[in-house]
Amino acid sequence: MNKQQKENAVAIKTAIDNINTAKSRFAPIGKSGGGVAQTMTLSLTDDAFDNRAVSPRQVQLVLGLLDALGGTATVKQIDDLAVISEGDLAWVNASGVAYEQTPSKILRTYISKMKGDDAWSKRHGEVALVS
């Protein structure tokens, strides 16, 4: 290795070290944008099955995935199962086209309704499906 190659190698190593330092100094802090962390644990309420009709299809699929995981699971476990699910729990719309959003992304929109903190509609009011 000549002198120029050694200098280039040192410069590259320094740049990589700087990038690694910057990543650790500027790691994201706080909640995710929608407040639904992958580590959040959700549990079906006792009457979630009976009340599922108040929610849209994607929420009903999340409930089904949660049920398949034993009724309690993390958001990450729900996301992971959605990727491999088939049949009634396939992560697809009514036409069979795969959803672009993951369950965790749709939870950002619906989590407050799913927990009963916000109303699904004026007609249905606040109905908790998960805790």
Legacy VTK file of the C-alpha trace (Angstrom):
# vtk DataFile Version 3.0
C-alpha trace
ASCII
DATASET POLYDATA
POINTS 131 float
0.000 0.000 0.000
1.512 3.333 -1.016
1.383 6.542 1.009
-1.685 7.907 -0.835
-3.636 4.687 -0.283
-2.746 4.736 3.432
-3.887 8.354 3.737
-7.146 7.506 1.931
-7.702 4.525 4.231
-7.154 6.720 7.303
-9.512 9.379 5.913
-12.208 6.763 5.263
-11.807 5.289 8.748
-12.026 8.774 10.273
-15.173 9.529 8.263
-16.773 6.244 9.354
-15.860 6.930 12.988
-17.396 10.409 12.682
-20.583 8.969 11.177
-20.861 6.419 13.969
-20.369 9.144 16.555
-22.959 11.360 14.902
-25.465 8.525 14.824
-25.072 7.893 18.525
-25.232 11.606 19.400
-28.353 12.191 17.320
-30.274 8.996 17.944
-34.035 9.616 18.032
-35.471 10.231 21.468
-39.024 10.151 22.739
-42.071 8.587 21.132
-42.506 7.684 17.521
-44.388 10.206 15.412
-47.770 8.685 16.185
-46.995 7.493 19.667
-47.188 3.789 18.779
-43.913 2.134 19.666
-42.981 -1.336 18.438
-42.653 -2.374 22.082
-46.182 -1.270 23.016
-48.214 -4.227 24.249
-51.859 -4.488 23.298
-54.480 -6.813 24.768
-57.946 -7.547 23.442
-60.782 -6.363 25.652
-63.313 -8.965 26.778
-65.917 -7.646 24.346
-63.628 -6.808 21.406
-65.089 -9.620 19.296
-68.657 -8.425 19.795
-67.736 -4.773 19.117
-65.342 -5.208 16.192
-67.910 -4.000 13.646
-67.436 -0.377 14.791
-63.918 -0.426 13.326
-62.610 -0.386 9.740
-61.226 -3.485 8.008
-57.567 -2.800 8.865
-58.383 -2.495 12.570
-60.394 -5.710 12.395
-57.370 -7.428 10.856
-55.177 -6.111 13.668
-57.668 -7.545 16.151
-57.561 -10.877 14.328
-53.760 -10.925 14.362
-53.791 -10.039 18.044
-56.238 -12.873 18.695
-54.002 -15.281 16.751
-51.132 -14.228 19.016
-53.111 -15.227 22.089
-54.923 -11.957 22.766
-51.869 -10.029 23.979
-48.852 -9.034 21.892
-46.458 -6.229 21.082
-46.951 -4.049 18.028
-43.800 -5.607 16.556
-45.242 -9.100 16.936
-48.406 -7.954 15.156
-46.337 -6.404 12.340
-44.259 -9.573 12.008
-47.327 -11.824 11.833
-49.026 -9.579 9.266
-46.129 -10.185 6.861
-46.648 -13.955 6.823
-50.398 -14.252 7.416
-52.642 -15.865 4.845
-56.344 -16.581 4.504
-58.707 -14.547 6.672
-55.797 -12.769 8.361
-53.874 -11.871 5.199
-52.808 -8.216 5.371
-54.733 -7.275 2.211
-57.752 -5.168 1.337
-61.114 -6.696 0.393
-59.907 -7.022 -3.222
-56.851 -9.008 -2.164
-54.323 -6.210 -2.730
-51.658 -5.915 -0.025
-51.919 -2.862 2.195
-49.059 -0.402 1.829
-49.121 0.454 5.533
-48.017 -1.922 8.257
-50.307 -2.555 11.218
-48.133 -0.240 13.332
-48.693 2.580 10.852
-52.461 2.215 10.886
-52.355 2.043 14.676
-51.013 5.603 14.655
-54.372 6.652 13.274
-56.640 4.368 15.279
-54.968 3.635 18.632
-56.912 6.266 20.587
-60.198 4.902 19.224
-59.112 1.305 19.774
-58.356 2.101 23.424
-61.722 3.824 23.879
-60.226 7.284 24.370
-61.913 8.722 21.260
-65.238 7.968 19.600
-65.359 5.841 16.466
-68.259 7.986 15.284
-71.186 9.899 16.777
-73.317 6.801 16.327
-70.889 4.302 17.879
-69.220 6.505 20.488
-66.237 5.320 22.491
-65.763 1.570 22.284
-62.534 0.047 23.623
-61.255 -2.902 21.611
-57.787 -3.102 23.197
-56.119 -2.071 26.385
LINES 1 132
131 0 1 2 3 4 5 6 7 8 9 10 11 12 13 14 15 16 17 18 19 20 21 22 23 24 25 26 27 28 29 30 31 32 33 34 35 36 37 38 39 40 41 42 43 44 45 46 47 48 49 50 51 52 53 54 55 56 57 58 59 60 61 62 63 64 65 66 67 68 69 70 71 72 73 74 75 76 77 78 79 80 81 82 83 84 85 86 87 88 89 90 91 92 93 94 95 96 97 98 99 100 101 102 103 104 105 106 107 108 109 110 111 112 113 114 115 116 117 118 119 120 121 122 123 124 125 126 127 128 129 130
